[in-house]
Amino acid sequence: MMIRNPIQRPLSYNTRKAILNGLIVGVITAVVYLTVVVVTTPNLPASAAINAALTVNGIIIVGLAVGVGVQVFASSYTKGLGCRLGDRRKYAPKKGIRKFFSRSGSSGGSSGGSTAISSFFSFFSLVPLGCCGSWLFILSMLPSVFGGTLSVVLIDYSSLLSYVGLSVVIGFAALAVLRLRKELNERAMLARRNQNSNNDNTGAGETSISEKVGGERSN
């Protein structure tokens, strides 16, 4: 009897659906980013603007797409499993750091905000290349809104701030994967526990039948 390699096993419908959703959302994230670059760069051809964006902010673009895609994959896969085992604890009050992670992981608002912030700051690094010319208007408005000193800091450290936002997005993606792994481990433990319980009940039932048959024969 041949033992099938786990890698060669066909993926389940839930897994394929979750991967597809993650890929679609990840591609959409990258497309939206490049679309903003093209729209805000009317003085350059679209190909030149996209090439400059990929050259300067390629890591940011790929990182945001992967981070958001992984979060969507984990969320879609968890929903496909049905009722979460942790639902029985969702009404229990959480304190301290558990409360923070519960709020940040349960909604995509924090991750979406981090994605938008990282993208926003990364656009400023393209201005010296002639891309995102419309952002020059935003740069001119910064002193009147934030003050001269803060505006200079935002412009000079735009790359650093965009990577900080990217790290937050990747952090939320890692948190989503850890939660999914915990959910799968809990389900596996529950399945083994139920199997052991069923085996014990079956053994007890067979023993009682044997004792009953033996008593009838002795009578």
WOWO-V501319 format. One record per backbone hydrogen bond with DSSP energy under -1.0 kcal/mol. CO is the residue of the C=O (numbers start at 1). NH is the residue of the N-H. Records with the same first field share a line. If there is no record, write none. Layout:
CO = NH, NH
//
This chain:
5 = 8
12 = 16
13 = 17
14 = 18
15 = 19
16 = 20
17 = 21
18 = 22
19 = 23
20 = 24
21 = 25
22 = 26
23 = 27
24 = 28
25 = 29
26 = 30
27 = 31
28 = 32
29 = 33
30 = 34
31 = 35
32 = 36
33 = 37
34 = 38
35 = 39
36 = 40
38 = 41
40 = 134
41 = 44
45 = 49
46 = 50
47 = 51
48 = 52
49 = 53
50 = 54
51 = 55
52 = 56
53 = 57
57 = 61
58 = 62
59 = 63
60 = 64
61 = 65
62 = 66
63 = 67
64 = 68
65 = 69
66 = 70
67 = 71
68 = 72
69 = 73
70 = 74
71 = 75
72 = 76
73 = 77
74 = 78
75 = 79
76 = 80
79 = 82
84 = 87
86 = 89
87 = 90
95 = 98
96 = 100
97 = 101
98 = 102
99 = 103
100 = 104
101 = 105
102 = 106
108 = 112
109 = 113
110 = 114
111 = 115
112 = 116
113 = 117
114 = 118
115 = 119
116 = 120
117 = 121
118 = 122
119 = 123
123 = 126
126 = 131
127 = 130
132 = 135
133 = 136
135 = 139
136 = 140
137 = 141
138 = 142
141 = 145
142 = 146
147 = 151
148 = 152
149 = 153
150 = 154
151 = 155
152 = 156
153 = 157
155 = 158
157 = 161
158 = 162
159 = 163
160 = 164
161 = 165
162 = 166
163 = 167
164 = 168
165 = 169
166 = 170
167 = 171
168 = 172
169 = 173
170 = 174
171 = 175
172 = 176
173 = 177
174 = 178
175 = 179
176 = 180
177 = 181
178 = 182
179 = 183
180 = 184
181 = 185
182 = 186
183 = 187
184 = 188
185 = 189
186 = 190
187 = 191
188 = 192
189 = 193
190 = 194
191 = 195
192 = 196
193 = 197
194 = 198
195 = 199
196 = 200
197 = 201
198 = 202
199 = 203
200 = 204
201 = 205
202 = 206
203 = 207
204 = 208
205 = 209
206 = 210
207 = 211
208 = 212
209 = 213
210 = 214
211 = 215
212 = 216
213 = 217
214 = 218
215 = 219
//
